[in-house]
Amino acid sequence: MAEQARYLKPLPHLDEENRPWWEALKRHELYLQQCRDCSAMRYYPRALCPECLSPHTDWILSNGRGKIYTFTVTYQNTAAGFREFLPYVLAYVELDEGCRMLTNIVDCAPEQVTIGLPVAVVFDDVTSEITLAKFRPAP
């Protein structure tokens, strides 16, 4: 619990559906799920394909690149762990593999963020057990 005291934002709950996702992020790898039956790519991790409801899933290594699909800039948030990082950018990134991922845009002034901006994944080790995938402008 000492680590939770240092990191003030909520931490994810790991379960059997999402554990491979979090373990890959801890290794600084971004994996996505792909349905074996209809080939649909998906994020966030889940047991059934949202397209065809198949339980047959493969984990595919992402190249970690994409573009901003849409975004918002938050200038006000009084919650502990969030107010210290204002302003921050929350965005959907459309990954090269075809699915969209909700994430933060970092290492970029909010006024420089635009729809279509090419981005690349960066890994934020927030605790010894949890790593978050965030994105910054691609070089």
Protein Blocks (a to p, Z undefined) as FASTA:
>chain_A
ZZmmmmmbdcddddfklmmmmmmmmnopacddddfklopacddddfbdfklopabdcddd
dehiacdfbdcddfbdcbghklmmcccdddddddfkopacddddehiafklpcghiacdd
ddddfbfkbccddddddZZ
